Amino acid sequence: MTQPWTVVVPVKPLAAAKTRLRGAVPGVPHEELALALASDTLDALRSCPGVAEVLVVTDDTRVGEAARRAGARVLPDVADAGLNAAFRHGAAGVAGWVAGLTADLPALRPGELAAALHATLTGPPGVRRFVADAPGTGTVLLAAPPGVPLDPRFGPGSAAAHAASGARPLAGDWPSLRRDVDTADDLATAARLGLGPRTAALAAGCLTDSR
C-alpha cells in the first residue's frame, strides 16, 4: 500500500545551524557545510518514492533558494519559536499523511526513507511513529496519519519524549536514515555510509567517503 506523504523539514538560519560542527572540515566556511547537509537531505527526500510534497520551514534566504531548486515548497519560520514550533507550523495545513524529518542527514538513501514511511502504514491505526537516531536517544523522523497531530518533541532525549507522548518506535535497519550529523565524528561515520554530493565535495580530502 502506497500513500502520498508530505514531509516537513525545518532549517535554522545557516549561521546558527549545526553549531557543534563548526570547524569540522578545515578551510570550509561553516555556513557552506550546514547548507550542504540540508541540500543533500532534500535531494534524497525528493527522490523518495511516496513523497508527494516537501515543505521546508526556514527564514534563511540561501536555504530557501536551495529548497526551491530541489522542488520543495518554502514556508516562513515562526520567529524565535524553536524547532518543534517549526515542525508544527509546517504540518498544520496538511490533511493527509505527514512526517517531520531533520535536515542533517547527508548520507540519506531514498529507499531507506521509503521503507520507514511504508512501515508506518502497517502499525495500529491512528498512532504516530518515529525513527530514533543511531545512538537511540534522538529522533530523525516522526510520522502521523491523517487527522492525528504531528505533536513533535524534538530536542535532547526526544526518542523517550516521543515514546512517552504515545508515538511508537520503528525498528528497521536504516543506517543512513538514522545517521544524523551533529559532530565531526558523526560526519566521519556518515562519510563511511556515503555522503551526498554537496557534502562529499566539501569534505573531500578530509573524510573517507565510500560512495
GROMACS elastic network, one bead per residue, 0.5 to 0.9 nm:
[ bonds ]
;  ai    aj funct       b0    kb
    1   118     6  0.77690   500
    1   121     6  0.79059   500
    2    49     6  0.89483   500
    2    50     6  0.65548   500
    2   118     6  0.71718   500
    2   121     6  0.85954   500
    3    50     6  0.62083   500
    3    51     6  0.83499   500
    3    52     6  0.89527   500
    3    96     6  0.87512   500
    3    97     6  0.73343   500
    3   117     6  0.89826   500
    3   118     6  0.81358   500
    3   121     6  0.84618   500
    4    49     6  0.88724   500
    4    50     6  0.51363   500
    4    51     6  0.57342   500
    4    52     6  0.53178   500
    4    53     6  0.82452   500
    4    96     6  0.76887   500
    4    97     6  0.68568   500
    4    98     6  0.88713   500
    5    50     6  0.59882   500
    5    52     6  0.53791   500
    5    53     6  0.67056   500
    5    54     6  0.85299   500
    5    96     6  0.71550   500
    5    97     6  0.51733   500
    5    98     6  0.56847   500
    5    99     6  0.72456   500
    5   117     6  0.82885   500
    6    50     6  0.89756   500
    6    51     6  0.61275   500
    6    52     6  0.58741   500
    6    54     6  0.57459   500
    6    55     6  0.72687   500
    6    91     6  0.82971   500
    6    94     6  0.72757   500
    6    96     6  0.75267   500
    6    97     6  0.63809   500
    6    99     6  0.63689   500
    6   100     6  0.86314   500
    7    45     6  0.84000   500
    7    51     6  0.71214   500
    7    52     6  0.82747   500
    7    53     6  0.64083   500
    7    55     6  0.61202   500
    7    56     6  0.84368   500
    7    90     6  0.86735   500
    7    91     6  0.81962   500
    7    97     6  0.86415   500
    7    98     6  0.57372   500
    7   100     6  0.56091   500
    7   101     6  0.67436   500
    7   143     6  0.87087   500
    8    53     6  0.86559   500
    8    54     6  0.59967   500
    8    56     6  0.59440   500
    8    57     6  0.72606   500
    8    86     6  0.87514   500
    8    87     6  0.64280   500
    8    88     6  0.89226   500
    8    90     6  0.57588   500
    8    91     6  0.65465   500
    8    98     6  0.74898   500
    8    99     6  0.61246   500
    8   101     6  0.61856   500
    8   102     6  0.85445   500
    9    42     6  0.84156   500
    9    54     6  0.73578   500
    9    55     6  0.61254   500
    9    57     6  0.61421   500
    9    58     6  0.86550   500
    9    86     6  0.84857   500
    9    87     6  0.72171   500
    9    90     6  0.79694   500
    9    99     6  0.87601   500
    9   100     6  0.60660   500
    9   101     6  0.53191   500
    9   102     6  0.59683   500
    9   103     6  0.61097   500
   10    55     6  0.81792   500
   10    56     6  0.55683   500
   10    58     6  0.60309   500
   10    77     6  0.79086   500
   10    83     6  0.69245   500
   10    84     6  0.88953   500
   10    86     6  0.59801   500
   10    87     6  0.64101   500
   10    90     6  0.80641   500
   10   100     6  0.83207   500
   10   101     6  0.79067   500
   10   102     6  0.70129   500
   10   103     6  0.68609   500
   11    14     6  0.79285   500
   11    17     6  0.76531   500
   11    38     6  0.75205   500
   11    56     6  0.70497   500
   11    57     6  0.61779   500
   11    58     6  0.52470   500
   11    59     6  0.81311   500
   11    60     6  0.79264   500
   11    63     6  0.74830   500
   11    77     6  0.86673   500
   11    83     6  0.84542   500
   11    86     6  0.87301   500
   11   102     6  0.81740   500
   11   103     6  0.63806   500
   12    15     6  0.81473   500
   12    16     6  0.64562   500
   12    17     6  0.54331   500
   12    18     6  0.87210   500
   12    57     6  0.83894   500
   12    58     6  0.61290   500
   12    59     6  0.73477   500
   12    60     6  0.70833   500
   12    63     6  0.87699   500
   12    77     6  0.85472   500
   12    83     6  0.82503   500
   13    16     6  0.55461   500
   13    17     6  0.61323   500
   13    31     6  0.88970   500
   13    58     6  0.70646   500
   13    59     6  0.64090   500
   13    61     6  0.83639   500
   13    62     6  0.88670   500
   13    63     6  0.78840   500
   14    18     6  0.81081   500
   14    30     6  0.80679   500
   14    31     6  0.51564   500
   14    32     6  0.81167   500
   14    33     6  0.89960   500
   14    34     6  0.61718   500
   14    35     6  0.67626   500
   14    60     6  0.68445   500
   14    62     6  0.83348   500
   14    63     6  0.77667   500
   15    18     6  0.85837   500
   15    19     6  0.83047   500
   15    30     6  0.75404   500
   15    31     6  0.58152   500
   15    34     6  0.84779   500
   16    19     6  0.64591   500
   16    31     6  0.85833   500
   17    20     6  0.87648   500
   17    21     6  0.88304   500
   17    30     6  0.88186   500
   17    31     6  0.78534   500
   17    34     6  0.65046   500
   18    21     6  0.55288   500
   18    22     6  0.71876   500
   18    30     6  0.85718   500
   18    34     6  0.65490   500
   18   104     6  0.84397   500
   18   181     6  0.82898   500
   18   182     6  0.62089   500
   18   183     6  0.82083   500
   19    22     6  0.54207   500
   19    30     6  0.84738   500
   19   182     6  0.80593   500
   19   183     6  0.87483   500
   20    23     6  0.84945   500
   20    24     6  0.84005   500
   20   182     6  0.60716   500
   20   183     6  0.55768   500
   20   184     6  0.80107   500
   21    24     6  0.52526   500
   21    25     6  0.83302   500
   21    30     6  0.76932   500
   21    33     6  0.86024   500
   21    34     6  0.84625   500
   21   181     6  0.81755   500
   21   182     6  0.60653   500
   21   184     6  0.59115   500
   21   187     6  0.85798   500
   22    25     6  0.79921   500
   22    29     6  0.84485   500
   22    30     6  0.56484   500
   22    31     6  0.88679   500
   22    33     6  0.87807   500
   22   183     6  0.84900   500
   22   184     6  0.86303   500
   23    26     6  0.58241   500
   23    27     6  0.79679   500
   23    28     6  0.76783   500
   23    29     6  0.79820   500
   23    30     6  0.68020   500
   23   184     6  0.84438   500
   24    28     6  0.84667   500
   24    30     6  0.83644   500
   24    33     6  0.89630   500
   24   183     6  0.74377   500
   24   184     6  0.51028   500
   24   185     6  0.87515   500
   24   187     6  0.82334   500
   25    28     6  0.57173   500
   25    29     6  0.83407   500
   25    30     6  0.83040   500
   25    33     6  0.80588   500
   25   184     6  0.79581   500
   25   202     6  0.76682   500
   25   203     6  0.62860   500
   25   206     6  0.67557   500
   25   207     6  0.85629   500
   26    29     6  0.83140   500
   26   203     6  0.88208   500
   26   206     6  0.79239   500
   28    31     6  0.84967   500
   28    32     6  0.68914   500
   28    33     6  0.69211   500
   28   202     6  0.68549   500
   28   203     6  0.83393   500
   29    32     6  0.53954   500
   29    33     6  0.66648   500
   29    34     6  0.89720   500
   30    33     6  0.52132   500
   30    34     6  0.62800   500
   30    35     6  0.86339   500
   31    34     6  0.50840   500
   31    35     6  0.60768   500
   31    36     6  0.85322   500
   32    35     6  0.51357   500
   32    36     6  0.61291   500
   32    37     6  0.87458   500
   32   202     6  0.82657   500
   33    36     6  0.50386   500
   33    37     6  0.63111   500
   33    38     6  0.87704   500
   33   198     6  0.86014   500
   33   199     6  0.67558   500
   33   202     6  0.70807   500
   33   203     6  0.87101   500
   34    37     6  0.52652   500
   34    38     6  0.64521   500
   34    39     6  0.86707   500
   34   104     6  0.80558   500
   34   199     6  0.88596   500
   35    38     6  0.52060   500
   35    39     6  0.59922   500
   35    40     6  0.85798   500
   35    62     6  0.79395   500
   35    63     6  0.66732   500
   35    66     6  0.83654   500
   35   198     6  0.87477   500
   35   199     6  0.86964   500
   36    39     6  0.50180   500
   36    40     6  0.60509   500
   36    41     6  0.84305   500
   36   106     6  0.77903   500
   36   196     6  0.85353   500
   36   197     6  0.84979   500
   36   198     6  0.51795   500
   36   199     6  0.50583   500
   36   200     6  0.87392   500
   36   202     6  0.80715   500
   37    40     6  0.54427   500
   37    41     6  0.62324   500
   37    42     6  0.87305   500
   37   103     6  0.69015   500
   37   104     6  0.53268   500
   37   105     6  0.65351   500
   37   106     6  0.50577   500
   37   107     6  0.88643   500
   37   181     6  0.83400   500
   37   196     6  0.81910   500
   37   198     6  0.75416   500
   37   199     6  0.59998   500
   38    41     6  0.50777   500
   38    42     6  0.61715   500
   38    43     6  0.86577   500
   38    63     6  0.78821   500
   38    66     6  0.87915   500
   38    67     6  0.87237   500
   38   102     6  0.87282   500
   38   104     6  0.57965   500
   38   105     6  0.74185   500
   38   106     6  0.72146   500
   39    42     6  0.51032   500
   39    43     6  0.61458   500
   39    44     6  0.86659   500
   39    63     6  0.80186   500
   39    66     6  0.65918   500
   39    67     6  0.72389   500
   39    70     6  0.78732   500
   39   103     6  0.82156   500
   39   106     6  0.80111   500
   39   196     6  0.87053   500
   39   198     6  0.72872   500
   39   199     6  0.85372   500
   40    43     6  0.51136   500
   40    44     6  0.62568   500
   40    45     6  0.85183   500
   40   103     6  0.87344   500
   40   104     6  0.85151   500
   40   105     6  0.74288   500
   40   106     6  0.51560   500
   40   107     6  0.76632   500
   40   108     6  0.79006   500
   40   195     6  0.81245   500
   40   196     6  0.52458   500
   40   197     6  0.69562   500
   40   198     6  0.63242   500
   40   199     6  0.70365   500
   41    44     6  0.53307   500
   41    45     6  0.61384   500
   41    46     6  0.87186   500
   41   102     6  0.84269   500
   41   103     6  0.59306   500
   41   104     6  0.65562   500
   41   105     6  0.52743   500
   41   106     6  0.52906   500
   41   107     6  0.76134   500
   41   108     6  0.63842   500
   41   196     6  0.78826   500
   42    46     6  0.60668   500
   42    47     6  0.85802   500
   42    54     6  0.81976   500
   42    56     6  0.89495   500
   42    66     6  0.88392   500
   42    67     6  0.70911   500
   42    70     6  0.66386   500
   42    71     6  0.88376   500
   42    72     6  0.80292   500
   42   103     6  0.75326   500
   42   105     6  0.89330   500
   42   106     6  0.89357   500
   43    46     6  0.52327   500
   43    47     6  0.63881   500
   43    48     6  0.88886   500
   43    67     6  0.88761   500
   43    70     6  0.61040   500
   43    71     6  0.87925   500
   43   110     6  0.89742   500
   43   196     6  0.85222   500
   44    47     6  0.51430   500
   44    48     6  0.64263   500
   44   106     6  0.84434   500
   44   107     6  0.85531   500
   44   108     6  0.61603   500
   44   109     6  0.62625   500
   44   110     6  0.53128   500
   44   113     6  0.88068   500
   44   196     6  0.81942   500
   45    48     6  0.51789   500
   45    49     6  0.87295   500
   45    51     6  0.74375   500
   45    54     6  0.78085   500
   45   108     6  0.80572   500
   45   109     6  0.83757   500
   45   110     6  0.61833   500
   45   113     6  0.77524   500
   46    49     6  0.82357   500
   46    51     6  0.69098   500
   46    52     6  0.84098   500
   46    53     6  0.80402   500
   46    54     6  0.72819   500
   46    70     6  0.70637   500
   46    71     6  0.72450   500
   46    72     6  0.78700   500
   46   110     6  0.81632   500
   47    51     6  0.80452   500
   47   109     6  0.89392   500
   47   110     6  0.59586   500
   47   111     6  0.87646   500
   48    51     6  0.58908   500
   48   109     6  0.82427   500
   48   111     6  0.64768   500
   48   112     6  0.86650   500
   48   113     6  0.68254   500
   48   114     6  0.59046   500
   49    52     6  0.83732   500
   49   110     6  0.73857   500
   49   111     6  0.75841   500
   49   113     6  0.86983   500
   49   114     6  0.59898   500
   50   114     6  0.68943   500
   50   117     6  0.82935   500
   50   118     6  0.86318   500
   51    54     6  0.73884   500
   51   114     6  0.82057   500
   53    71     6  0.84050   500
   53    72     6  0.67707   500
   53    73     6  0.75964   500
   54    67     6  0.88387   500
   54    71     6  0.76805   500
   54    73     6  0.61596   500
   54    74     6  0.84670   500
   55    67     6  0.87060   500
   55    72     6  0.58266   500
   55    74     6  0.57553   500
   55    75     6  0.68429   500
   55    90     6  0.65073   500
   55    91     6  0.85097   500
   56    63     6  0.86546   500
   56    64     6  0.75780   500
   56    67     6  0.68003   500
   56    68     6  0.89545   500
   56    72     6  0.65975   500
   56    73     6  0.61210   500
   56    75     6  0.60946   500
   56    76     6  0.84661   500
   56    77     6  0.89834   500
   56    90     6  0.76012   500
   57    64     6  0.84763   500
   57    73     6  0.86117   500
   57    74     6  0.59110   500
   57    76     6  0.56910   500
   57    77     6  0.52743   500
   57    78     6  0.84970   500
   57    86     6  0.63095   500
   57    87     6  0.77265   500
   57    89     6  0.79895   500
   57    90     6  0.64017   500
   58    61     6  0.81135   500
   58    63     6  0.71324   500
   58    64     6  0.67413   500
   58    74     6  0.70471   500
   58    75     6  0.63921   500
   58    76     6  0.53551   500
   58    78     6  0.84802   500
   58    86     6  0.82364   500
   59    63     6  0.79860   500
   59    64     6  0.74058   500
   59    74     6  0.89984   500
   59    75     6  0.80564   500
   59    76     6  0.54513   500
   59    77     6  0.55136   500
   59    78     6  0.86145   500
   59    79     6  0.84670   500
   60    63     6  0.53285   500
   60    64     6  0.61281   500
   60    65     6  0.87386   500
   60    76     6  0.88448   500
   60    77     6  0.89938   500
   61    64     6  0.50684   500
   61    65     6  0.62494   500
   61    66     6  0.87057   500
   62    65     6  0.51188   500
   62    66     6  0.62121   500
   62    67     6  0.85169   500
   63    66     6  0.51090   500
   63    67     6  0.59992   500
   63    68     6  0.86062   500
   64    67     6  0.50386   500
   64    68     6  0.62074   500
   64    69     6  0.86414   500
   64    72     6  0.88451   500
   64    73     6  0.85567   500
   64    74     6  0.61447   500
   64    75     6  0.86109   500
   65    68     6  0.52620   500
   65    69     6  0.62892   500
   65    70     6  0.87089   500
   65    74     6  0.88234   500
   66    69     6  0.51094   500
   66    70     6  0.62839   500
   66    71     6  0.88494   500
   66    72     6  0.87585   500
   67    70     6  0.50320   500
   67    71     6  0.64564   500
   67    72     6  0.52078   500
   67    73     6  0.70962   500
   67    74     6  0.69684   500
   68    71     6  0.50135   500
   68    72     6  0.50482   500
   68    73     6  0.62478   500
   68    74     6  0.70408   500
   69    72     6  0.73695   500
   75    89     6  0.86092   500
   75    90     6  0.71711   500
   76    79     6  0.85666   500
   76    86     6  0.89249   500
   77    80     6  0.83815   500
   77    81     6  0.83987   500
   77    85     6  0.85615   500
   77    86     6  0.60199   500
   77    89     6  0.77861   500
   77    90     6  0.86645   500
   78    81     6  0.56168   500
   78    82     6  0.76343   500
   78    85     6  0.68127   500
   78    86     6  0.61116   500
   78    89     6  0.73684   500
   79    82     6  0.79195   500
   81    84     6  0.79391   500
   81    85     6  0.57626   500
   81    86     6  0.73746   500
   82    85     6  0.55380   500
   82    86     6  0.64505   500
   83    86     6  0.50957   500
   83    87     6  0.63947   500
   83    88     6  0.87689   500
   83   152     6  0.88764   500
   83   153     6  0.89926   500
   83   154     6  0.71342   500
   83   155     6  0.80403   500
   84    87     6  0.50238   500
   84    88     6  0.61808   500
   84    89     6  0.84723   500
   84   151     6  0.81780   500
   84   152     6  0.56428   500
   84   153     6  0.63843   500
   84   154     6  0.61833   500
   84   155     6  0.83436   500
   85    88     6  0.50235   500
   85    89     6  0.59555   500
   85    90     6  0.85697   500
   85   152     6  0.83122   500
   86    89     6  0.50029   500
   86    90     6  0.61971   500
   86    91     6  0.85898   500
   87    90     6  0.52635   500
   87    91     6  0.61612   500
   87    92     6  0.84892   500
   87   100     6  0.64267   500
   87   101     6  0.88002   500
   87   150     6  0.80372   500
   87   151     6  0.84677   500
   87   152     6  0.67946   500
   88    91     6  0.51433   500
   88    92     6  0.58033   500
   88   100     6  0.89918   500
   88   149     6  0.83266   500
   88   150     6  0.68974   500
   88   151     6  0.69637   500
   88   152     6  0.70784   500
   89    92     6  0.53204   500
   89    93     6  0.79774   500
   90    93     6  0.70815   500
   90    94     6  0.79318   500
   90   100     6  0.86758   500
   91    94     6  0.54264   500
   91    95     6  0.86978   500
   91    98     6  0.67108   500
   91    99     6  0.78943   500
   91   100     6  0.79465   500
   91   149     6  0.80348   500
   91   150     6  0.69169   500
   92    95     6  0.83678   500
   92   149     6  0.80087   500
   92   150     6  0.85245   500
   94    97     6  0.76017   500
   94    98     6  0.67621   500
   94   146     6  0.82397   500
   95    98     6  0.80853   500
   95   146     6  0.59665   500
   95   147     6  0.69462   500
   96   144     6  0.87558   500
   96   145     6  0.67248   500
   96   147     6  0.74456   500
   97   143     6  0.75221   500
   97   144     6  0.60484   500
   97   146     6  0.51239   500
   97   147     6  0.85456   500
   97   148     6  0.89554   500
   98   142     6  0.85140   500
   98   143     6  0.58043   500
   98   144     6  0.54992   500
   98   145     6  0.66048   500
   98   146     6  0.74501   500
   98   150     6  0.73908   500
   99   117     6  0.83478   500
   99   141     6  0.68116   500
   99   142     6  0.54362   500
   99   144     6  0.62045   500
   99   145     6  0.87592   500
   99   150     6  0.74235   500
  100   140     6  0.80547   500
  100   141     6  0.56463   500
  100   142     6  0.51546   500
  100   143     6  0.63519   500
  100   144     6  0.88463   500
  100   150     6  0.78537   500
  100   152     6  0.80279   500
  101   104     6  0.89176   500
  101   139     6  0.86933   500
  101   140     6  0.57695   500
  101   142     6  0.67659   500
  101   143     6  0.87532   500
  102   105     6  0.70759   500
  102   139     6  0.81894   500
  102   140     6  0.54394   500
  102   141     6  0.68351   500
  102   180     6  0.77405   500
  103   106     6  0.82699   500
  103   140     6  0.87519   500
  103   180     6  0.82603   500
  104   107     6  0.89312   500
  104   140     6  0.87980   500
  104   179     6  0.84380   500
  104   180     6  0.53102   500
  104   181     6  0.55108   500
  104   182     6  0.77027   500
  105   108     6  0.54085   500
  105   140     6  0.84483   500
  105   176     6  0.73205   500
  105   177     6  0.67097   500
  105   178     6  0.79827   500
  105   179     6  0.62905   500
  105   181     6  0.64724   500
  105   190     6  0.82248   500
  105   195     6  0.88922   500
  106   109     6  0.89916   500
  106   176     6  0.82713   500
  106   179     6  0.83813   500
  106   180     6  0.76955   500
  106   181     6  0.77795   500
  106   187     6  0.85920   500
  106   190     6  0.71532   500
  106   191     6  0.86231   500
  106   194     6  0.83572   500
  106   195     6  0.55169   500
  106   196     6  0.54303   500
  106   197     6  0.86762   500
  106   198     6  0.85557   500
  106   199     6  0.67093   500
  106   200     6  0.87424   500
  107   175     6  0.89394   500
  107   176     6  0.53886   500
  107   177     6  0.76040   500
  107   179     6  0.74008   500
  107   180     6  0.85158   500
  107   190     6  0.57101   500
  107   191     6  0.72102   500
  107   192     6  0.89302   500
  107   193     6  0.63197   500
  107   194     6  0.54961   500
  107   196     6  0.56112   500
  107   199     6  0.89206   500
  108   111     6  0.87305   500
  108   112     6  0.75551   500
  108   113     6  0.76097   500
  108   175     6  0.84159   500
  108   177     6  0.53111   500
  108   178     6  0.84579   500
  108   179     6  0.78864   500
  108   180     6  0.89300   500
  108   190     6  0.89099   500
  108   193     6  0.88645   500
  108   194     6  0.85518   500
  108   195     6  0.78790   500
  108   196     6  0.76511   500
  109   112     6  0.54581   500
  109   113     6  0.66700   500
  109   114     6  0.88233   500
  109   174     6  0.87416   500
  109   176     6  0.60671   500
  109   177     6  0.70364   500
  110   113     6  0.52100   500
  110   114     6  0.61145   500
  110   115     6  0.86367   500
  110   177     6  0.88024   500
  111   115     6  0.61439   500
  111   116     6  0.86793   500
  112   115     6  0.50719   500
  112   116     6  0.62982   500
  112   117     6  0.86852   500
  112   172     6  0.89303   500
  112   173     6  0.83998   500
  112   174     6  0.55949   500
  112   175     6  0.81554   500
  112   176     6  0.72548   500
  112   177     6  0.64895   500
  113   116     6  0.51066   500
  113   117     6  0.61796   500
  113   118     6  0.85188   500
  113   174     6  0.78140   500
  113   176     6  0.86939   500
  113   177     6  0.64091   500
  114   117     6  0.51566   500
  114   118     6  0.60644   500
  114   119     6  0.85437   500
  115   118     6  0.50664   500
  115   119     6  0.61041   500
  115   120     6  0.88597   500
  115   172     6  0.82377   500
  115   174     6  0.84303   500
  116   119     6  0.50225   500
  116   120     6  0.66235   500
  116   130     6  0.89323   500
  116   131     6  0.78158   500
  116   141     6  0.87773   500
  116   170     6  0.73841   500
  116   171     6  0.89313   500
  116   172     6  0.70653   500
  116   174     6  0.78842   500
  116   177     6  0.87429   500
  117   120     6  0.53745   500
  117   121     6  0.72714   500
  117   143     6  0.76251   500
  118   121     6  0.54809   500
  118   122     6  0.73321   500
  119   122     6  0.54867   500
  119   123     6  0.73222   500
  119   129     6  0.89277   500
  119   170     6  0.74006   500
  119   172     6  0.83573   500
  120   123     6  0.59912   500
  120   124     6  0.88171   500
  120   127     6  0.87005   500
  120   128     6  0.79200   500
  120   129     6  0.61280   500
  120   130     6  0.84255   500
  120   143     6  0.72798   500
  120   144     6  0.82862   500
  120   145     6  0.85107   500
  120   170     6  0.76414   500
  121   124     6  0.81867   500
  121   125     6  0.79903   500
  121   145     6  0.83534   500
  122   125     6  0.83103   500
  123   126     6  0.88827   500
  123   127     6  0.76086   500
  123   129     6  0.85270   500
  123   168     6  0.89323   500
  124   127     6  0.61088   500
  125   128     6  0.87806   500
  125   145     6  0.78686   500
  126   144     6  0.77141   500
  126   145     6  0.60991   500
  126   146     6  0.79187   500
  126   147     6  0.80033   500
  126   148     6  0.65672   500
  127   143     6  0.88554   500
  127   144     6  0.68322   500
  127   145     6  0.70963   500
  127   148     6  0.77002   500
  127   166     6  0.74772   500
  127   167     6  0.63275   500
  127   168     6  0.73089   500
  128   142     6  0.71890   500
  128   143     6  0.55959   500
  128   145     6  0.68337   500
  128   148     6  0.76168   500
  128   149     6  0.85365   500
  128   150     6  0.72838   500
  128   151     6  0.88200   500
  128   162     6  0.89454   500
  128   166     6  0.72460   500
  128   168     6  0.63604   500
  128   169     6  0.87917   500
  129   141     6  0.82624   500
  129   142     6  0.58695   500
  129   143     6  0.52634   500
  129   144     6  0.66551   500
  129   162     6  0.86453   500
  129   163     6  0.88160   500
  129   166     6  0.87525   500
  129   167     6  0.50911   500
  129   169     6  0.56328   500
  129   170     6  0.65099   500
  130   139     6  0.69451   500
  130   140     6  0.76748   500
  130   141     6  0.54152   500
  130   143     6  0.61261   500
  130   144     6  0.89251   500
  130   159     6  0.78539   500
  130   162     6  0.75024   500
  130   163     6  0.83798   500
  130   167     6  0.65961   500
  130   168     6  0.61891   500
  130   170     6  0.58883   500
  131   136     6  0.88448   500
  131   138     6  0.86584   500
  131   139     6  0.58536   500
  131   140     6  0.58787   500
  131   141     6  0.50812   500
  131   142     6  0.65779   500
  131   143     6  0.88263   500
  131   159     6  0.80217   500
  131   168     6  0.87622   500
  131   169     6  0.58194   500
  131   170     6  0.53686   500
  131   171     6  0.73190   500
  131   172     6  0.84018   500
  131   177     6  0.83361   500
  131   178     6  0.72422   500
  132   135     6  0.78077   500
  132   136     6  0.52303   500
  132   137     6  0.65545   500
  132   138     6  0.55284   500
  132   140     6  0.59033   500
  132   141     6  0.72428   500
  132   142     6  0.89612   500
  132   158     6  0.83737   500
  132   159     6  0.58231   500
  132   169     6  0.71314   500
  132   170     6  0.77775   500
  132   171     6  0.84668   500
  132   178     6  0.65298   500
  133   136     6  0.51750   500
  133   137     6  0.65965   500
  133   138     6  0.52044   500
  133   139     6  0.52420   500
  133   140     6  0.56683   500
  133   141     6  0.85773   500
  133   159     6  0.82221   500
  133   175     6  0.88344   500
  133   177     6  0.77872   500
  133   179     6  0.61894   500
  133   180     6  0.66846   500
  134   137     6  0.80055   500
  134   138     6  0.80824   500
  134   139     6  0.89988   500
  134   175     6  0.72638   500
  134   177     6  0.86700   500
  134   179     6  0.56930   500
  134   180     6  0.77363   500
  135   138     6  0.73097   500
  135   178     6  0.85336   500
  135   179     6  0.88583   500
  136   139     6  0.78134   500
  136   157     6  0.89829   500
  136   159     6  0.69529   500
  136   178     6  0.87889   500
  137   156     6  0.75656   500
  137   157     6  0.52613   500
  137   158     6  0.64467   500
  137   159     6  0.51896   500
  137   160     6  0.69008   500
  138   154     6  0.74551   500
  138   155     6  0.70796   500
  138   156     6  0.64870   500
  138   157     6  0.56275   500
  138   160     6  0.80692   500
  139   142     6  0.73362   500
  139   153     6  0.87326   500
  139   154     6  0.65745   500
  139   155     6  0.80624   500
  139   157     6  0.83557   500
  139   158     6  0.58147   500
  139   159     6  0.54042   500
  139   162     6  0.83282   500
  139   178     6  0.81621   500
  139   180     6  0.89677   500
  140   154     6  0.85742   500
  140   177     6  0.72515   500
  140   178     6  0.63767   500
  140   179     6  0.82692   500
  140   180     6  0.69703   500
  141   177     6  0.83405   500
  141   178     6  0.86187   500
  142   150     6  0.73690   500
  142   151     6  0.89291   500
  142   152     6  0.72621   500
  142   162     6  0.85194   500
  142   167     6  0.84120   500
  143   150     6  0.67091   500
  143   167     6  0.88252   500
  144   147     6  0.82135   500
  144   148     6  0.59283   500
  144   149     6  0.67308   500
  144   150     6  0.54274   500
  144   151     6  0.86963   500
  144   167     6  0.89016   500
  145   148     6  0.56999   500
  145   149     6  0.82149   500
  145   150     6  0.84320   500
  146   149     6  0.81900   500
  148   151     6  0.85228   500
  149   152     6  0.86747   500
  151   162     6  0.85707   500
  151   165     6  0.83370   500
  152   158     6  0.87652   500
  152   162     6  0.73083   500
  153   157     6  0.88570   500
  153   158     6  0.56758   500
  153   159     6  0.82366   500
  153   161     6  0.60859   500
  153   162     6  0.58564   500
  153   165     6  0.84031   500
  154   157     6  0.79179   500
  154   159     6  0.79941   500
  154   161     6  0.80408   500
  154   162     6  0.79862   500
  155   158     6  0.52867   500
  155   159     6  0.88829   500
  155   161     6  0.89663   500
  156   159     6  0.84767   500
  156   161     6  0.89257   500
  157   160     6  0.57373   500
  157   161     6  0.63400   500
  157   162     6  0.88235   500
  158   162     6  0.58582   500
  158   163     6  0.83606   500
  159   162     6  0.52439   500
  159   163     6  0.62168   500
  159   164     6  0.85903   500
  159   169     6  0.81257   500
  160   163     6  0.50626   500
  160   164     6  0.60365   500
  160   165     6  0.85732   500
  161   164     6  0.50687   500
  161   165     6  0.62265   500
  161   166     6  0.89325   500
  161   167     6  0.88851   500
  162   165     6  0.50606   500
  162   166     6  0.66493   500
  162   167     6  0.54645   500
  162   168     6  0.77152   500
  162   169     6  0.85362   500
  163   166     6  0.53423   500
  163   168     6  0.58230   500
  163   169     6  0.71002   500
  164   167     6  0.72157   500
  171   174     6  0.86172   500
  172   175     6  0.89667   500
  173   178     6  0.87650   500
  174   177     6  0.54341   500
  174   178     6  0.62051   500
  174   179     6  0.87195   500
  175   178     6  0.51454   500
  175   179     6  0.60694   500
  175   193     6  0.78821   500
  176   179     6  0.52443   500
  176   180     6  0.81320   500
  176   190     6  0.73828   500
  176   193     6  0.66968   500
  176   194     6  0.84771   500
  177   180     6  0.73572   500
  179   186     6  0.73313   500
  179   187     6  0.87612   500
  179   189     6  0.78288   500
  179   190     6  0.63493   500
  179   193     6  0.88698   500
  180   186     6  0.71338   500
  180   187     6  0.83519   500
  180   190     6  0.79244   500
  181   184     6  0.78067   500
  181   185     6  0.82984   500
  181   187     6  0.55865   500
  181   189     6  0.87410   500
  181   190     6  0.74327   500
  182   185     6  0.83056   500
  182   186     6  0.62061   500
  182   187     6  0.75725   500
  183   186     6  0.51085   500
  183   187     6  0.63921   500
  183   188     6  0.88013   500
  184   187     6  0.50286   500
  184   188     6  0.63103   500
  184   189     6  0.87306   500
  185   188     6  0.50738   500
  185   189     6  0.62906   500
  185   190     6  0.86302   500
  186   189     6  0.50826   500
  186   190     6  0.61391   500
  186   191     6  0.85853   500
  187   191     6  0.61314   500
  187   192     6  0.87811   500
  187   195     6  0.88322   500
  187   207     6  0.82555   500
  188   191     6  0.50163   500
  188   192     6  0.65477   500
  188   193     6  0.89746   500
  188   207     6  0.61030   500
  188   208     6  0.72468   500
  188   209     6  0.83330   500
  189   192     6  0.52216   500
  189   193     6  0.66986   500
  189   194     6  0.88724   500
  190   193     6  0.50846   500
  190   194     6  0.62768   500
  190   195     6  0.62570   500
  190   209     6  0.81866   500
  191   195     6  0.51332   500
  191   196     6  0.88587   500
  191   199     6  0.89973   500
  191   200     6  0.76087   500
  191   203     6  0.87049   500
  191   207     6  0.65708   500
  191   208     6  0.58976   500
  191   210     6  0.66009   500
  191   211     6  0.80162   500
  192   195     6  0.77753   500
  192   207     6  0.85159   500
  192   208     6  0.63519   500
  192   209     6  0.54216   500
  192   210     6  0.54011   500
  192   211     6  0.79565   500
  193   209     6  0.73582   500
  193   210     6  0.63891   500
  193   211     6  0.72156   500
  194   200     6  0.81711   500
  194   208     6  0.87380   500
  194   209     6  0.53820   500
  195   198     6  0.80883   500
  195   199     6  0.62177   500
  195   200     6  0.53665   500
  195   209     6  0.63817   500
  195   210     6  0.78263   500
  195   211     6  0.65569   500
  196   199     6  0.57614   500
  196   200     6  0.59437   500
  196   201     6  0.85821   500
  196   211     6  0.81863   500
  197   200     6  0.50236   500
  197   201     6  0.59831   500
  197   202     6  0.87311   500
  198   201     6  0.52620   500
  198   202     6  0.65870   500
  198   203     6  0.87730   500
  199   202     6  0.52805   500
  199   203     6  0.61400   500
  199   204     6  0.85151   500
  200   203     6  0.50373   500
  200   204     6  0.58128   500
  200   207     6  0.83532   500
  200   209     6  0.69163   500
  200   211     6  0.89049   500
  201   204     6  0.52959   500
  202   205     6  0.86511   500
  202   206     6  0.86660   500
  203   206     6  0.53833   500
  203   207     6  0.57749   500
  203   208     6  0.84159   500
  203   209     6  0.84852   500
  204   207     6  0.62194   500
  204   208     6  0.77024   500
  204   209     6  0.78807   500
  205   208     6  0.75360   500
